[in-house]
Amino acid sequence: MNMLSSPMTWDNSAPWNFDVEGNETLAFINIDTPIIRVEAGPGTGKTFGLIRRVQRIVHPDGLNVDGSEVLVVAFNRVIARELKGSILKRLEGLSSKSEPVIRTIHSLCLRVLGDDIRLIMDHERTLMLFDVRVIYPELIKEYKDLHELAQALRDHEAGHRLHPKLWHAAQEWMARHDCRSINEMPSLVTDHLRGGDFQDVRFSHVVIDEFQDLTYTERELLFRMLRETGSLVVLGDTRQSIYAFRGNIRDGFAKLEQHPLVINRTIVDFPNYHNRRCPRAIVEAANNLMSLSSSRPMSAASDAAASLHIVTWSTPTAEARGMARTLRDSVRRHPDQRHLVLVTRRALGFMLQDELTTLDPAIAVHVVFSESILERWPAREAFLLFCLLADPDPATWRSWFGYQVPPARSAKPTFRPSNRNASGYVLLLDAEDDRITEESVRRLVMEPRSKSRGQGGTNIWDRAHRYITLKNALGGDVESATSVIETVFDSQWWKDTQTLTREDKLDLRILKNAALGLLAEIADSDDRMNESETDLRKVARNLRQQIATREPFVIADKIDVPIYTLYGSKGLTADHVFVLGVCDEAIPGEYDDSYPGTEAEFIAEQRRLMYVTITRSRRSLVISRPLKVKVGEARRLGLARRRTSGNWMELKMSQYMRSILSWLPDAVDGESWQGIE
C-alpha cells in the first residue's frame, strides 16, 4: 500500500519536521502504521528521515516512547556510531530515558548473550574445517573440497539449507575451543527467544536500515524482537545488495510480505526515488548502470555542478603517485570539504597512503578497513603472538599451530602448510585433554624435533619453538600494556626474523594503532581495570571481535583522507570521491568457486557494487586505473589473469564503465591531467 497517492499536511513547527524537504520524507517521519517499508536509493535522505522519525517517537511532544523501547539496527559499527551521534544531537535537553538502543545486529546479539563471548575469526574458521575433516573423514566424501564445505556451513548458519552433520561437527569443535561463530549469533538468540528466554529483550519500535543485506536468520531475529503490538520500519534498496558471501537475501526486501512473521499484516510503502546527494550526471549514469533493476529509476534533486573525470596511468605505482598529488592539492584547496578514496584492492590503498604521507605528512590519511588485515603472514603472526601474550585462549593456540615458517629462499614462500597441520594438531589436542597451555608448549619443545607426531607434526614443533623464541626475545623490555603493543606490532622488532614488504609494515602499523586506540578507550571507561595484564586481555578480545565482525578500523577523530575498499563504502558520502584501480581485472575481477552463487550472479553483484561506489559523491567523482601491471604485481594485487606481453599484463577498462561512459568525459592521461577544480 502506497500512502503518498493523496496530498498530506504536517505540523512544520514540530522539531522533527524542521527543515525537512519532500512529501515522501515527511510522510515517513510522521505516519504511524504497524509495518513501513521504505525503498530508498543512495542519496535520497533515508538516513535523515530515519533520524527524524526516531526523534518524533521518543520526543515528549511526539509519541513520548521511552528510548529503551526503540531499537535501531545499523549495518556496521561506524554507521551505528554516526547514527547515534546524530540522533542524540536531535534529543539534546531531553531526559536520558530518551536514548534509543542503536546497534549492529552482531553487537545486539552480544549485548543479549553477553559481551564476553569469544567469536571465531575467519582464519580460525578455515582451520576448524580442516580439523573436522580429520575428525570426521566422512565429510570429505560428502563435500568435494574445502570451499564446498565452507559454503555448506554458511548456508546452514544463514538458514538457507540445512547441513546438520557438518553443523554439529563445527559446534563440537567450537565447544572444545571455547568460541562461537559470529554467523551463528542471530540464530542462537532466535532459538533462545523461541524457547522462552530473553522475553524482556523486546521493543515497541524496531527500525532496520539496509534491510536487503540481512540473512534469513538475522531477519527472523529482528522480527521476533518486535512486540506483537509494535511498529516495524525497514529501509533498503535491492540495487545496493552486495553481500552474497554473508548469505543475505537479495529479494527479501521486495518480498517482505511473504515472511511468515509478517504475513497477512498490512505493509505501507514510502518509496523515495529523489537523489538529493549526487549531481544529475551521476544519477543518470547510475540509473543506466542498473537499468535491469525492477526498482524505479532515481530522479536528480541536486543542482550541484558535477566535476567528473576518467584518468589513466601507466602502472599502479604511477597511479598511486599521481593520485596522491591530486589529493594533496584538493585537501589544501578545500580543507573543510570531505574527501573519500575507494580502492578495488587493499594494496592500492597502502600504496596511495605511502605516497600521500611522503608528499605531505601534515595530511591525516588512513586506510580504514579491517577486512583481510591478517591476509599477509607478518601481520597475522604478530597478531597471534599479541593474543597469546594477552589472552592465550584455545582458538589462538590452534591458529599458532596451523602454519609454518615461510621458506626464506622459496620463489613463492607460503605460510600455509597442507591441511594446516590438522592431523598433528588433533593428536596434540587429544594428548593435552583439549587444554593447550604455554607449559605444554614448553614440554613439546623439550622433545626431539624428529619425534613422530602425525602429519604436520614437524611444523607443530617448529611453531612451538618459534613461540618460545619470540617470548624470550621480548624478555623484560615490556613493562606496560602500551609497551607490549608498541613492541609486538613494531616492524623493526620483526626485521631480524622476517622480510617485510611495504604492505606488511602498513598492516602492522594499522594493528598497532587500532590496539592503542582500544587501550585508550579502556583507560577512559568507567569500568577500567588497573592491572596492565587485564587491560591487554580486554584489548585482545576487542581487537579480535572488531576483525571478526569486519568492522572498519577508525584510528583518528579527524581524517583528511580516509581510504576504504569498495565493499566498505556502504553508508559513506563525501564532496570529492576518488576511485582507484577500476580495471576489469579488479571489478568484476575473477570468479571462483568460493563465491556462493553462479558466475552470472557474481557479475551482477559486482555491478551493484559499482553502483554503490559511484553514488557516494556530492560533487567530484574521479575514476582512475592503471593501463598495465607487472605479472608478479598482478598476482600480488589479486587481479584476474589476462593476456601478457613479456613481464607485463595489459589492464582493460572495467566492463561496467561502458554503461556510464555517456555521462562521463573521455579518459585523459594522468600525467597531463590538471586534477579536479
C-alpha positions in Angstrom: 0.0 0.0 0.0 1.4 3.4 -1.1 0.1 6.3 1.1 1.7 9.0 -1.0 -1.0 9.0 -3.6 -3.0 11.7 -1.9 -1.7 15.1 -0.6 -1.0 15.4 3.2 -0.1 18.2 5.5 2.2 18.2 8.5 2.9 20.3 11.6 6.0 22.2 10.3 6.6 23.7 13.8 7.4 20.3 15.2 11.2 19.9 15.8 11.3 16.6 13.8 9.8 18.4 10.8 12.0 21.4 10.8 13.8 22.0 7.5 12.5 18.7 6.0 12.1 18.7 2.2 10.0 16.3 0.2 6.5 14.9 0.9 7.8 11.3 0.9 10.3 12.1 3.7 7.6 14.0 5.8 5.2 11.1 5.4 7.8 8.6 6.5 8.6 10.7 9.6 5.0 11.3 10.7 2.7 8.4 9.7 2.1 5.6 12.2 1.3 2.1 11.0 2.4 -1.4 12.1 4.8 -2.1 9.2 6.5 0.5 7.0 8.8 -0.3 4.1 11.0 2.5 2.7 12.6 1.7 -0.7 15.2 4.4 -1.0 18.2 4.6 -3.2 21.5 6.3 -2.4 21.4 10.0 -1.6 17.6 10.0 -1.1 17.9 11.1 2.6 16.6 7.8 4.1 19.1 8.2 7.0 18.0 11.8 7.6 14.3 10.6 7.6 15.2 7.7 10.0 16.8 10.1 12.5 13.8 12.5 12.4 11.4 9.6 12.8 13.2 8.3 15.9 13.3 11.8 17.3 9.5 12.0 16.9 9.0 8.6 18.5 10.9 9.4 21.7 10.2 13.2 21.9 7.7 14.2 24.7 5.7 16.2 22.1 5.7 13.3 19.8 4.9 9.7 20.7 6.8 10.0 24.0 8.1 6.5 23.9 10.9 5.5 26.3 14.1 5.1 24.4 14.7 1.6 25.8 11.6 0.6 23.7 13.2 1.7 20.4 15.7 -0.4 18.5 17.6 1.0 15.6 19.7 -1.6 13.7 22.6 -0.2 11.6 24.7 -2.0 9.0 28.1 -1.6 10.7 29.6 0.0 13.8 30.8 3.1 12.0 27.2 3.8 10.7 25.8 2.9 14.1 28.1 5.4 15.8 27.2 8.2 13.3 23.5 7.4 13.7 23.8 7.5 17.5 25.6 10.8 17.4 23.0 12.4 15.1 20.0 11.1 17.0 21.4 12.1 20.4 22.1 15.6 19.0 18.4 15.9 18.0 17.4 14.8 21.5 19.6 17.2 23.4 18.0 18.6 26.5 15.5 15.7 26.9 15.5 13.0 29.6 18.2 10.4 29.5 15.4 7.9 29.1 15.0 9.2 25.6 18.2 7.5 24.4 17.2 4.6 22.0 19.2 1.4 21.5 21.3 1.8 18.4 23.3 -1.3 17.4 24.6 -3.5 14.7 23.0 -7.0 14.6 26.1 -8.7 16.0 26.6 -6.2 18.8 22.9 -6.5 19.6 23.3 -10.3 19.9 26.4 -10.0 22.1 24.5 -7.5 24.3 21.8 -10.1 24.8 24.1 -13.1 25.2 27.0 -11.4 27.0 29.9 -9.4 25.6 32.5 -11.9 26.8 31.7 -14.4 24.0 34.8 -15.4 22.0 34.0 -15.1 18.4 35.7 -17.4 15.9 37.7 -15.4 13.2 37.8 -16.2 9.5 41.3 -17.8 9.6 40.3 -19.9 12.6 37.1 -21.0 10.8 39.3 -22.3 8.0 41.4 -24.2 10.5 38.3 -25.6 12.1 37.1 -27.0 8.8 40.5 -28.8 8.2 40.2 -30.2 11.7 36.6 -31.5 11.4 37.6 -33.3 8.1 40.3 -35.1 10.1 38.0 -35.9 13.0 35.0 -36.9 10.7 36.6 -38.2 7.5 33.1 -39.0 6.1 32.7 -35.2 5.5 35.5 -35.5 2.8 33.3 -37.8 0.9 30.2 -35.7 1.3 31.8 -32.3 0.3 34.2 -32.3 -2.6 36.6 -29.6 -1.3 37.0 -27.1 1.5 35.2 -24.4 -0.5 32.1 -26.5 -0.7 32.4 -27.4 3.0 32.7 -23.8 4.0 29.7 -22.7 1.9 27.6 -25.5 3.3 28.3 -24.3 6.8 27.5 -20.7 5.8 24.2 -21.9 4.2 23.2 -23.7 7.4 24.0 -20.7 9.6 22.1 -18.3 7.3 19.1 -20.6 7.3 19.2 -21.3 3.5 20.0 -25.1 3.5 20.4 -27.4 6.4 23.6 -29.5 6.9 23.1 -30.9 10.4 26.1 -33.3 10.5 28.5 -30.6 9.5 27.0 -28.1 11.8 27.2 -30.4 14.8 30.8 -31.2 13.9 31.6 -27.5 13.9 29.7 -27.0 17.2 31.7 -29.7 18.8 35.0 -28.1 17.6 34.0 -24.7 18.9 33.0 -26.1 22.2 36.4 -27.7 22.5 38.0 -24.3 21.7 35.7 -22.1 23.8 34.4 -20.0 20.9 31.3 -19.3 18.9 30.6 -18.4 15.2 29.6 -14.9 14.6 27.3 -16.2 11.9 25.6 -18.3 14.5 24.8 -15.4 16.9 21.4 -14.4 15.3 20.1 -18.0 15.2 21.3 -18.6 18.7 19.4 -15.6 20.1 16.4 -16.5 17.9 16.3 -20.1 19.4 16.5 -18.6 22.9 13.6 -16.4 22.1 11.6 -19.3 20.6 12.4 -21.3 23.7 11.1 -18.7 26.1 14.3 -16.9 27.1 15.1 -13.2 26.9 11.4 -12.2 26.9 12.4 -8.8 28.3 14.5 -8.1 25.2 11.7 -6.9 23.0 10.9 -3.5 21.5 7.8 -1.5 20.7 9.6 0.1 17.7 12.2 -1.6 15.5 13.9 0.3 12.7 16.1 -1.7 10.4 18.5 0.0 7.9 20.0 -1.8 4.9 17.3 -4.5 5.2 18.4 -6.0 1.8 21.7 -7.1 3.4 20.1 -9.3 6.1 20.4 -13.1 6.1 17.2 -15.2 6.8 18.2 -15.8 10.4 19.0 -12.1 11.0 15.6 -11.1 9.7 13.9 -13.8 11.8 15.7 -12.5 14.9 14.7 -8.9 14.5 11.1 -9.7 13.7 10.9 -11.8 16.9 12.3 -8.8 18.9 9.3 -6.8 17.9 6.4 -6.7 20.4 3.1 -8.1 19.0 1.6 -4.6 19.0 4.9 -2.9 17.9 5.9 -0.9 14.9 8.4 -2.2 12.3 10.2 0.0 9.8 12.5 -1.5 7.2 14.7 0.6 4.9 16.7 -0.6 1.9 17.4 -0.8 -1.8 17.9 -4.1 -3.7 20.2 -2.3 -6.0 22.7 -2.0 -3.1 22.7 -5.7 -2.2 26.4 -6.6 -2.3 26.9 -9.2 0.4 26.0 -12.6 -1.0 29.1 -14.0 0.7 27.3 -13.3 4.0 24.2 -15.3 2.8 22.0 -12.2 2.5 18.5 -12.5 0.9 18.7 -10.0 -2.0 14.9 -10.1 -2.8 14.0 -10.2 0.9 13.2 -6.5 0.9 10.8 -6.7 -2.1 9.1 -9.8 -0.7 8.8 -8.7 2.9 5.1 -9.6 2.9 5.9 -13.3 2.3 7.7 -13.7 5.6 5.7 -15.9 8.0 6.0 -13.5 10.9 4.5 -10.6 8.9 2.2 -12.4 6.5 -1.4 -11.1 6.5 -0.3 -7.8 8.0 -0.6 -4.5 6.1 2.6 -3.1 4.8 2.7 0.6 4.0 5.3 1.7 1.4 7.0 5.1 1.4 9.2 4.8 -1.7 11.8 7.6 -2.2 13.5 7.9 -5.6 14.7 11.6 -5.3 18.5 11.6 -5.1 19.5 14.8 -3.3 23.2 13.9 -3.0 24.7 13.3 -6.4 24.9 15.7 -9.4 22.5 14.9 -12.2 25.1 13.2 -14.4 26.0 10.7 -11.7 22.3 9.9 -11.0 21.6 9.3 -14.7 24.8 7.2 -15.1 23.8 5.1 -12.0 20.3 4.6 -13.4 21.7 3.3 -16.7 24.1 1.0 -14.9 21.2 -0.6 -13.1 18.7 -0.4 -16.0 17.7 -4.1 -15.5 16.6 -3.5 -11.9 12.9 -3.8 -11.1 13.2 -0.7 -8.9 12.1 2.7 -10.3 15.0 4.9 -11.5 16.2 7.7 -9.3 15.5 11.3 -10.2 18.1 14.0 -9.6 17.2 16.6 -7.0 20.7 18.2 -6.6 21.7 21.3 -8.5 25.4 20.9 -7.7 27.7 21.2 -10.7 29.4 17.9 -11.4 33.2 17.5 -11.6 33.7 14.2 -13.4 37.0 12.6 -14.5 38.3 9.4 -16.0 42.0 9.1 -15.6 44.5 6.5 -16.8 48.1 5.9 -15.6 50.9 3.7 -16.9 51.2 1.5 -13.8 49.7 1.1 -10.3 52.7 2.9 -8.9 52.2 5.8 -11.2 48.5 5.8 -10.3 49.3 6.0 -6.6 51.8 8.7 -7.1 49.7 10.8 -9.4 46.5 10.5 -7.3 48.5 11.4 -4.2 49.4 14.7 -5.8 45.8 15.4 -6.8 44.6 14.6 -3.3 47.2 16.8 -1.7 46.2 19.7 -3.9 42.5 19.2 -3.3 42.8 18.9 0.5 44.8 22.1 0.6 42.3 23.9 -1.7 39.2 22.5 0.1 40.3 21.8 3.7 36.7 22.0 5.0 35.2 19.6 2.4 35.2 15.8 2.7 37.4 13.6 0.6 37.0 9.9 0.2 39.2 7.3 -1.5 37.8 3.9 -2.6 40.1 1.2 -3.9 39.4 -2.1 -5.6 42.4 -3.7 -3.9 43.8 -3.1 -0.4 47.4 -2.9 -1.7 46.4 0.1 -3.8 45.2 1.9 -0.7 48.6 1.2 1.0 50.5 2.5 -2.0 48.4 5.7 -2.0 48.8 6.2 1.7 52.6 5.9 1.4 52.8 8.4 -1.5 50.5 10.9 0.1 52.2 10.7 3.5 55.6 11.3 1.8 54.2 14.3 -0.1 52.6 16.0 2.9 52.9 14.4 6.4 50.5 17.0 7.7 47.6 15.4 5.9 45.9 12.8 8.0 45.5 9.8 5.7 44.4 6.4 6.9 43.3 3.1 5.5 40.0 2.5 7.3 39.3 -1.2 6.9 39.9 -4.4 8.8 38.8 -7.0 6.3 41.8 -9.1 5.2 44.1 -7.2 7.6 45.5 -10.6 8.6 45.9 -11.7 5.0 49.7 -11.4 5.0 51.9 -13.5 7.2 53.8 -10.9 9.2 50.6 -9.1 10.4 49.0 -12.5 11.2 51.9 -13.8 13.2 52.3 -10.5 15.1 48.5 -10.5 15.9 48.6 -14.2 17.0 51.7 -13.5 19.2 50.0 -10.5 20.8 46.9 -12.5 21.5 48.9 -15.4 23.1 50.7 -12.9 25.3 47.5 -11.0 26.3 44.8 -13.7 26.2 46.1 -17.2 25.3 42.9 -19.0 24.6 42.4 -22.4 22.8 41.4 -20.9 19.4 44.5 -18.7 19.3 46.8 -21.7 20.1 45.1 -23.6 17.3 45.9 -20.7 15.0 49.5 -20.6 16.1 50.0 -24.3 15.3 48.2 -24.1 11.9 51.1 -22.6 9.9 54.7 -23.0 9.1 57.7 -20.6 8.9 57.7 -19.5 5.3 60.8 -20.8 3.4 63.1 -17.8 3.0 64.5 -18.7 -0.3 61.4 -20.0 -2.0 60.2 -18.3 -5.1 56.6 -18.3 -3.7 57.0 -18.5 0.1 53.9 -19.7 1.8 53.0 -19.9 5.5 50.0 -22.2 4.8 51.0 -25.9 5.0 49.0 -28.7 3.6 45.8 -29.3 5.6 47.1 -26.7 8.1 48.8 -29.4 10.2 45.3 -30.7 11.1 46.3 -34.3 11.8 49.2 -33.4 14.1 47.2 -30.7 15.8 44.3 -33.0 16.6 46.7 -35.5 18.2 48.3 -32.8 20.3 44.8 -31.5 21.4 43.8 -35.0 22.4 47.1 -35.6 24.3 46.6 -32.3 26.2 42.9 -33.1 27.1 41.7 -30.1 25.0 43.7 -27.6 27.0 47.0 -26.4 25.4 49.0 -24.0 27.5 52.4 -22.4 27.5 53.6 -25.1 29.8 52.5 -27.8 27.3 54.3 -25.9 24.5 57.5 -25.8 26.5 57.3 -29.5 27.2 56.8 -30.0 23.4 59.9 -28.1 22.6 61.9 -30.3 25.0 61.1 -33.3 22.9 63.2 -34.2 19.8 62.0 -32.4 16.7 62.1 -35.7 14.7 59.6 -37.4 17.0 56.6 -38.7 15.1 53.5 -36.5 15.7 51.3 -37.2 12.8 51.0 -35.3 9.5 52.3 -31.8 10.1 53.9 -32.8 13.4 57.3 -31.2 12.5 55.6 -27.9 11.7 53.9 -28.1 15.1 57.2 -28.5 16.8 58.7 -25.6 14.8 55.8 -23.4 15.7 56.2 -24.2 19.4 59.9 -23.4 19.2 59.1 -20.2 17.4 56.7 -19.1 20.2 59.3 -19.7 22.9 62.0 -17.9 20.9 59.8 -14.8 20.4 58.6 -14.8 24.0 62.2 -15.0 25.2 63.2 -12.2 22.8 60.6 -9.9 24.5 62.3 -10.5 27.8 61.7 -7.9 30.4 61.6 -5.0 27.9 57.8 -4.7 28.1 56.7 -3.2 31.3 53.2 -1.9 30.4 50.3 -2.6 28.1 51.4 0.2 25.9 54.9 -1.1 25.5 53.7 -4.7 24.7 51.5 -3.3 21.9 54.2 -1.0 20.6 56.8 -3.7 20.6 54.9 -6.6 19.1 53.4 -4.5 16.3 56.7 -2.7 15.6 58.1 -3.7 12.2 61.6 -3.0 13.4 61.2 -5.7 16.1 60.5 -8.3 13.4 63.2 -7.3 10.9 65.7 -9.9 12.1 63.2 -12.8 11.6 61.0 -11.7 8.7 61.4 -10.0 5.4 58.8 -7.2 5.5 57.3 -5.5 2.4 55.8 -2.1 2.5 52.3 -3.6 2.8 53.5 -5.7 5.8 54.7 -2.6 7.6 51.5 -0.8 6.9 49.4 -3.7 8.2 51.5 -3.8 11.4 51.0 -0.1 11.8 47.2 -0.4 11.4 47.1 -3.1 14.0 49.3 -1.2 16.4 47.2 2.0 16.1 44.0 0.0 16.5 45.2 -1.7 19.6 46.5 1.5 21.1 43.1 3.1 20.3 41.3 0.3 22.1 43.7 0.6 25.1 42.9 4.4 25.3 39.1 3.6 25.2 39.6 1.2 28.1 41.6 3.8 30.1 38.8 6.3 29.6 36.0 3.9 30.5 34.3 3.9 33.9 35.0 0.1 34.4 38.7 0.3 33.6 40.8 -2.3 35.4 44.1 -1.2 37.0 46.1 -4.2 36.1 48.1 -4.0 32.8 47.5 -7.7 32.1 43.8 -7.2 32.4 43.8 -4.2 30.1 45.8 -6.2 27.5 43.3 -9.1 27.7 40.5 -6.6 27.0 42.4 -5.1 24.1 43.0 -8.5 22.5 39.3 -9.5 22.9 38.1 -6.3 21.4 40.6 -6.4 18.6 39.6 -10.0 17.8 35.9 -9.0 17.8 36.5 -6.0 15.6 38.3 -8.1 13.0 35.8 -11.0 13.3 32.9 -8.7 12.6 34.7 -6.9 9.8 34.3 -3.5 11.4 36.4 -0.7 9.9 39.3 0.5 11.9 38.8 4.1 12.7 42.0 5.3 14.3 41.7 9.1 14.4 38.9 11.6 15.1 39.9 13.7 12.2 40.9 12.0 8.9 41.6 14.2 5.9 41.7 11.3 3.5 40.0 8.0 4.6 40.7 5.1 2.3 38.2 2.2 2.1 37.7 -0.8 -0.1 34.6 -0.7 -2.4 32.8 -3.1 0.0 33.5 -0.7 2.9 31.8 2.3 1.0 28.2 1.5 2.1 26.8 4.4 4.0 29.6 6.8 3.2 29.4 10.1 1.4 31.9 12.9 0.5 32.2 16.0 -1.6 35.1 14.5 -3.6 35.3 10.8 -4.3 38.3 9.1 -5.9 38.1 5.5 -7.0 41.3 3.7 -7.8 42.0 0.6 -9.8 38.8 0.5 -11.8 40.0 -2.1 -14.3 38.2 -5.2 -15.5 40.7 -7.4 -13.8 39.7 -6.0 -10.4 36.0 -5.3 -10.9 34.4 -7.7 -11.6 37.8 -9.5 -11.3 37.9 -13.2 -11.4 35.0 -15.5 -10.4 35.9 -18.6 -8.4 34.1 -21.4 -6.8 34.3 -19.8 -3.3 31.6 -17.3 -4.4 28.2 -18.5 -3.1 26.4 -18.3 -6.5 26.8 -18.7 -10.2 29.2 -16.6 -12.3 26.3 -14.6 -13.7 25.2 -13.8 -10.1 28.8 -12.8 -9.3 28.9 -10.4 -12.3 25.5 -8.9 -11.3 26.7 -8.3 -7.7 29.8 -6.6 -8.9 27.7 -4.4 -11.0 25.7 -3.4 -7.9 29.0 -2.8 -6.1 29.9 -0.4 -8.8 26.5 1.3 -8.4 27.2 1.8 -4.7 30.6 3.1 -5.4 29.8 5.9 -7.9 26.8 7.2 -5.8 29.0 8.3 -2.9 29.8 11.7 -4.3 28.2 15.1 -3.8 30.3 16.9 -6.4 33.5 15.4 -7.7 34.0 11.8 -9.0 37.3 10.6 -10.2 37.5 7.1 -11.7 41.1 6.0 -12.1 43.0 3.0 -13.3 46.4 1.8 -14.5 46.9 0.5 -18.1 49.4 -2.2 -17.3 51.0 -4.1 -14.4 53.9 -6.4 -14.0 52.8 -10.1 -13.9 54.2 -10.6 -10.4 52.5 -7.5 -9.1 49.2 -8.5 -10.7 49.4 -11.7 -8.7 50.2 -9.8 -5.5 47.2 -7.4 -6.1 44.9 -10.3 -6.7 44.0 -9.3 -10.2 42.4 -11.6 -12.7 45.0 -13.0 -15.2 44.8 -11.7 -18.7 47.0 -11.6 -21.8 50.6 -10.8 -21.0 53.4 -9.1 -23.0 56.6 -10.4 -21.6 56.7 -9.4 -17.9 53.7 -7.1 -18.3 50.0 -7.6 -18.3 47.6 -5.2 -20.0 44.7 -3.9 -18.0 41.4 -3.1 -19.6 38.6 -0.7 -18.6 36.0 -2.3 -16.3 33.1 -3.6 -18.3 30.7 -1.6 -16.1 32.2 1.6 -17.4 30.5 1.0 -20.7 27.1 1.6 -19.0 28.1 5.1 -17.7 30.5 6.5 -20.4 27.8 8.6 -22.0 27.6 10.7 -18.8 31.4 11.0 -18.3 34.1 12.8 -20.2 36.7 10.9 -22.2 39.6 9.4 -20.4 42.7 11.5 -20.1 46.3 10.5 -19.4 47.1 11.1 -15.8 50.5 12.8 -16.4 48.8 15.6 -18.3 45.6 15.7 -16.2 45.0 19.0 -14.4 43.2 17.4 -11.4 39.8 18.5 -10.0 38.6 22.0 -9.6 
